[in-house]
Amino acid sequence: MTQPKEEYEDISEPCGVEPEEVLTMVHEEDGEEGKTQAHKRHYCRECGKSFSVRARFRRHMRIHTGDKPYRCSHCQLCFTSQENLTEHAQKHSGHRPHRCSQCGKGFFRPGRLEIHRRIHTGEKPHHCAQCEKSFKSGEELQRHALIHTEEKQHHCCQCERSFRRSAQLLRHMRTHTGEKPYSCVQCDRCFSRPEHLRGHQHRAHPAQTHEPA
């Protein structure tokens, strides 16, 4: 009798395959005979996560690279996904149909409202498997988990600082290069970080800044 192949994950980089893509052979029992199917997996070398859908993998990688290709036409803020940009655009339109019964704050998506309600209830259903901390949302837990899973492997060539993510190193490098890629559309001021640009717009151009409803 032929022995079924063991499950394995090939993380090498064969010719013609992009580095982030690996081939995972999954042994599946379907009631008849054991069948081995090949599934192309997209493997993140930053944090170890893998994805079966390439689009989801590319969106995930923006967490590490800091790439934000979706720009708001109203305030020039940039986002990692079209979904986040669409949600942000509601701040300018004022259309937020999902409102909190406790404080009246409105949200574009019901899922965001559910997470917000936990501020009032104190509920933190997302628990870290490595420590005793809990969080209101899965996003918060994912950010926290990087503390346990990532080493500071991104090193600055100008000084001795190291970072867990390449996006953090990129942001730090601007302190050496003086690069300021975030520009104000109301004046000629430029900033190295988006939060600095937002603060400037609120202070210097309050009439042109659209506050959330």
NORMOJO-V661665 format. One record per backbone hydrogen bond with DSSP energy under -0.5 kcal/mol. CO is the residue of the C=O (numbers start at 0). NH is the residue of the N-H. Records with the same first field share a line. If there is no record, write none. Layout:
CO=NH ; NH
//
This chain:
7=24
8=10
9=22
13=16
17=20
19=21 ; 42
21=23 ; 40
22=9 ; 24
23=25 ; 38
24=7 ; 26
25=27 ; 36
27=29 ; 34
32=29
34=27 ; 36
36=25 ; 38
38=23
40=21 ; 42
41=43 ; 50
42=44
43=47
48=43
50=41
51=53
52=56
53=57
54=58
55=59
56=60
57=61
58=61
59=62 ; 63
60=63 ; 64
61=65
63=166
68=70
69=78
71=75
76=71
78=69
80=84
81=85
82=86
83=87
84=88
85=89
86=89
87=90
88=91 ; 92
89=93
93=95
96=98
97=106
99=103
104=99
106=97
108=112
109=113
110=114
111=115
112=116
113=117
114=117
115=118 ; 119
116=119 ; 120
117=121
124=126
125=134
132=127
134=125
136=140
137=141
138=142
139=143
140=144
141=145
142=145
143=146
144=147 ; 148
145=149
150=152
152=154
153=162
160=155
162=153
164=168
165=169
166=170
167=171
168=172
169=173
170=173
171=174
172=175 ; 176
173=177
180=182
181=190
188=183
190=181
192=195 ; 196
193=197
194=198
195=199
196=200
197=201
198=202
199=203 ; 204
200=204
204=207 ; 208
208=210
//
